[in-house]
């Protein structure tokens, strides 16, 4: 284990399941030291494993473990611990170095990029409910009210800006060039600004406050929640499941019985009922087969507005 991670983990030793939480991670850009992991307890693989060490960021993903997953797994005889990391770097390092067994905080594009850059042998297992990027009303209250020259505030970081552009492409407000990678789209990839949208780029954290100054605001789910907005207020949410967050484990553990038990807990009827009540407006895992109808309805509405 490298010196930085040893220090990081020791600094927050004891942040196990009694710890508290925050919103999940959409912007995969943080760096530096994080809070620590629970002490290692031997091999993480095998059917005989009785302790499962979770790692997450504070907030919704940690709350899911504490409020629902921990009790479900403890009924099966497991001991569950949770470490909450304040950044998006340490959880993958801790997982790679066997300080935790599973982490839940990141979408697949981030995981893929991170493990490629750092040469980590990690793999995604299952998705979890995630606060999505959404278009929220500003001066205008309905998608159908979009007009020529409407102002739209969007995130200025490349990853979330790409997501915003793809959403507007779905709505018919802009047209992206054929063959553009939706995960890397930029304003240079706009083939046609159908509605002559005026883009107002800013830091993602400032987007909720921009609503009074623009016609529409495209806001990350975590910042919407932290500013007191309700996800159900969104006029449109990104239809793609690419940014729904995943669990990750070491590749050697992906077929272990304990991993299958964790996955079953997250896909149980009990957890689904809890998520629908506790995390209304979230994007649910693609495997649940939900959200398609709502997305189709929104897209139909968008097509109607684009035709005006």
N, C-alpha and C positions, 0 to 999 in steps of 0.2 A: 504494500500500500504506500503511495507516495506521501511525502512529508506534508504537503498541503492538505490532502484528504484526511490524514491522521489528525491533524490539527482541527480541521473542520468538523470531523465527526466527534472528537473529544469535546469541542466547544459546546456542543448542544446535547451531550450525552444525557439520556434520561427523558428525552422528548418522545416518550412512547405513547401508548394509546390515550393517556390522560391529557395529551396536548390538544391545542385548539386549532382553528382553521381559517381559510380565505378562499378567494376565487381561484379557479384553475388557470392554467397557463396557456394562452393563445400565442403570445409573442415570444417566440423562442429565441431570445437574444441575450439573456442575462449572463453574467459571468461573475467570477470571484468566489469567495468562501460561502458555504452554506451551512445550515444547521445539520446536526449530526445524525447518525444512524444508531439504532439499537446495537448492542454488542453482538458480535457474531456468535452463532451457536452451533458450529460444526457444519457438516455438509448440508446443502439445501435440497439435494435430490433424494429420490427414493420413496418407496411406499411407507417406510417407517417414520417419515418426518412428522413431527408433532407440533413444531413451532413455525409459524409463517411470519416473516418480518416484512411488513409493507413500508414503502417509501412514497411520499407524495408532497405536493405543495399545499400550504395551508388553505383551507376553504372548502369548497364543495366536494372535491375528490377525497379529501381527508374526512370530511363529514360523512360521506357515504360509507367509508370503512368503519368509523366509530359508531355510527347510528344503526347500520344494517348488516354489514358484512361480518364484522367482528362477532356479534351475537350468533349469527347463522353458523359460522365456522366453529365457534366454541361449543355449540350444541353437538358438533361432530367430534369433539375431543381435541381440537387444536388450541394451542395458545397463540394469540395474535398480538403483535406489537406494531406500532406505527411510528415512523420518524417523519417529521415535517421539515422540508427543506425550503428556505426562502429564495432559492434561485433555481434555474433550469439546467444547470451544469452538473452539480454534485449528485443528483439522484441517479444518473446513468453511471457516473464513476463509482458510486457506492455499490450499485448493482453488479457492475463488472468485477469489483474487488471483494464480493461476497460479504459486504457489510449489511446488505438487505437481500431479500429473496425476490421481490417483485416491486416495480414502481408503476404509478398511475398518475400521469400529469401531462403527457405530450401527444401531439398528433403524429401520424406516420411520416409525413414529409420531414419533420424535425428529427425524429428518431433515425430515419434513414441517413440523413445528412450527418448527424452527430456520430453515429457508429462508423460511418465511412471515414470521417475525418480523424477519429480517434482510434480506429481499428478495434472496435469492440464487438464481441460475439454475442449480441443481444438479438432478441426476436419479439415481435408483437404477438399477442395472444387473442385478446378480445377487446371490443370497444366499450366505452362507458358513456353515460349521458354527459353532454358537454354544452355549455352556454355558447350559442352560435353567433356569428356575425349577422347583423340585421340592419335593415333600412328602417329608420324611425322618422316620424313626422317632425318637421320643423315649422316653418311658416305655412306649409301646405300639409293637409291632414290625410290625404288619400293619394295612392299611386296614380289614380286616374287624373289627378289635378296637375301632373307634371306638364310643364309648358316649355316652349322654345326658350332656351337661355336659363333654365332653372339652375339654382346653385345647390351643389351637393358637397358636403364636407366628407372627406375620406382620409384614412390613415396614410401617413407619409412614409412608413417603413415598407420596404419592397414586398415582403411576404403578404402583409395585410392589404397593401395597395392592390396587389394582384387579385386577391379575393374580392375586393370591392369592384374591380373592373369586370371580373367574371359575373358578378351579380348584376351589374348594369347591362352587360351583354345579354344575360338571361331575360332581363326586363325589356330588352329592345331599345334601351335608351342610347346605347352605343353598339357598334359592331366591331368585334376584334378580327384581326387578320386570320385567314384560314391557317390551320396548323400550329397556332400559338400554343405553347405549353401553358395550361391554365395556372400552374403553380408558380410561373415566372413572368406572367404578363405584366407589361409596363405601359405607360401612356404612349410610348413609341409604337406599340402594337395595335393602337386603335385605327381601324381602317376607315371608320365613319362615325362621326359624333352626331348621331341621328337627331337628337334633341338639342344640339348645341349646348350640352351641359357645361356649366362653369364649375370646374373642380376647385375645391378649397382644401388643400392638403394641410394636415397638422398632425402633431403628436397624438397617438391613439388615446391617451389619457384625457386629452382636451376635447374630444369629440362630443361627449354628452353636453358640455356647456355651449357648444356651437349651435345647438338647435334653434336658439332664438334669433340667430343671424342668417340662417340658410333655409332653403326650402325643404331639404331632406338631409339627414345625417346617417352615415354608415358607421355603426358603432360595434366594437367588439363586445361580446357577451359579458366578459368579466368586468369591463369598465361600465357597461350599462347597469349591471347589478350594484356595483360599488357606489354609483351615483344616485341610486334610488329608483332607477327606471325598472319597469317590469318587462321581462322578455316577451310577454304576451302582447305588449304594445307595438311590437315590430310589425311593419306593414308587409315585410318580405324577409325571409331568412334564406341564407345560401342553401341551395338544393343539394349541393355536393356533400357526400359523407367523408371527403378526404381530410377534413379538419376535425372530425369527431375523434376525441382522444382515445388512446389505446393503453392497455396494460403492456408491460414489457418484462421479460424474464431472461435469464441466461439461456442460450440455445440448448445447452445440455439438459435443462430442466423442462423444456416445453411439453414433453409427454408424461411428466411425473403425475402421480395420482393427486398430489396436493394442488397442482395447477388446475387440473380438471375440476376439483372440488371448489376452488375459488371461482373459476369460470361459471360453474353451475349456480353458485350463490348470486353472481351478478346477473344471471339470466333467469332467475327464478321468478315465479309469479309474485312472490312476496316483495322482491326487490323492485319489480316493475311497478307494482301498486304504490310502493313508497316513492319511487322516482317521479311518477306522474303527479303525485300530490306535493312532494317536497321541491321538485325541480320543474315546475310547469313552464313551458316555453322553451325547454332545452331541446337540443337535437339528440334524439335517442339512437342507439346503435343500429346500424343497417340491418343486422340480423333479426331485430325485433319486427321488421316489416312495417314500421310506423313512419308517418311524416310524408309519405308519397302523395297521399290525397291532398294534404294541405299545400304541398309544393305545386301540385298540378293546378290547384285552384288559384294560387298566387300567380303562376305563370300565365294562366288564361287571362287573369286581370291585367297583367303586364302587357300581354299581346294586344289587348283592347286599347290600352292607353297609348301604346306605341303607334297604333294605326291612326290615331287622331292627327 
